[in-house]
Amino acid sequence: MNFSGLIIAVATFVVIGLFHPIVIKSEYRFGTRCWWVFALAGVAFIAASLLVEDGMLSPVLGVVGCSCLWSILEIFEQRERVRKGWFPMNPRRREDYLAHDDCRDGGKETSRNGNDTAKADGEDDPMAWKVVESEYVFRKPWLTARREHVVLPTGAEIKDFYVLEYPEFCNVIALTRDGRFVMERQYRHACRLTATELPAGCVEEGEDPMEAAKRELYEETGYGGGEWRELMTICPNPGACTNRSHTFVATGVEKISDQHLEDSEDIKVELKSREEVLRMLHNDEFHQAMMAAPLWKYFSSCQQQP
């Protein structure tokens, strides 16, 4: 019985199976710039297959060589799969993906909601931690978690430091023409409480934070118009989260529509006087820190800029 065909078939199956994780790992570590390694290896293995006279070894070398050349195409395809979120992105190489997006978009700047800026904040900070290794452990539309191995300037190491990626947040201190605050009441399941809050939401990819705040005010309350200005930008939890919260002040807003709520939203709109809001602040009735801080800043500066 001649088993040569079967042996070659099994060898081909094994080689292709091995190259699949190799491509994934290579793209994660080095990006597409390692394509030339596969090209050189492919040419070398194919040349070897032509020179080797062994009837079993020659075809196996040929399969390895062709798999190397095939991997050149696959490594570029793998980059696209990573961009689509099918595979984890290497956080240390985000600039590569952003640069590729810019080329595809004709050189236009692509926003990533503040989480994927060209350079990470603190890059030149002498107190910044060095990232030795980083990998995604969880990826969902509203929450992404990655584990990082970091080294502190002191030399201390933290092998399992977890970073949470959220979309950028926005909210607005909206006042009607007669000076009342547009507030919302809604249930917050994580803390098991019904809270009074500012109109707020997430900044969508590519969206300007102020435009996002205008959209959220309109959708959640039906109010719009008025004069807008930026009040502040803060980090909700810089020790663990990557995003920022942008707060704006809108004066002279008017009721221009009904609410346009999503199925997951159950929001009651309330108008409160300046005295009521200030009393609630003093009584710690605003449970959202990202809203209490801007409100305190607003009241502390309202004499100069109401």
Phi, psi and omega in degrees: 000140182258111182263003186300317179298317180294319180296318180295320179297315179295318179298319178297316179299316181293316181298312179298320179297324179287325183288334180300306177293332178297316178298315182299312181293322181294316179296321180296317184280317191239351183074200183278352184291352179268011182301326183294333177296315178295323180296312179297317180296320180297314179297319182294315181292322179293318177298319179296322180295331179282334183268334181282134183267346180297127184290343179262317184288322183302309180294327178295318176298322177296320178297318179297317180297314179294326177295325177296316180292321176299326182294337177298314177294319184294328183289329174285324175294325179296323176301319179292323178295324177293317180299327179279355178088010181283335178228154181295143178267139176286112183300336181281352182236027182297327181301327180298317181289322179294319178297322178294321177298318181299319179295318181291332181266015177075026177089001180287147178289133181251123179278145178235032178057028173085348183271342184236048180293162186300322176229137180292142177300140178086008183300323181261012180281124180296343178266000183293148177276145176269129179270116180274319182210145180213135178212145177279136179245347181201130181223114175223162183304324184253001179202128175229132182238139176228148177257133181232141171262115186237155176237127180279158177302337178284349183100347178292148181242143171236111186278337181229079175254125186258131180244133180253127179258125177236159171295161174295144178257159173213150173209169185217135169271100186255128180240135178284176180299330180266014171086012178270147182274132176274113183240164179233148172241124177206157183278135177247106191294321184301320180263359178056052179210155173261123190240152170267129188219168169282153170302130188205169177178195181258147175275122180285159182301127180083001184265141175289135182304320179293320177296324177295319179295320177297318179296316181295320178299316181294314184292319187274333184237338185085003179266153179194185181077202179084180178256132187244146173210154178280138179256309182192161173228126182228164175262121181302318180204080186295346178285340184221337186248149185266344191270174178233161178241124183255125181245138180233157175247129178236118180252144178078027179287156181227156175284115184238355183196168169284171176290151175233079188268151172280166182299331182274359184254136176222090190240132174253127181271135178227143174254126184234146179283165178302320181295320179296315181295318180295321177297318179296323177297314180296331181266010179057042181268355173262110187273341178278113179298326181291350178252325179295317182299311178296324179296317177298318179295320180299312182292328180288337183246005187293337179291327179274326185215081185292000000 
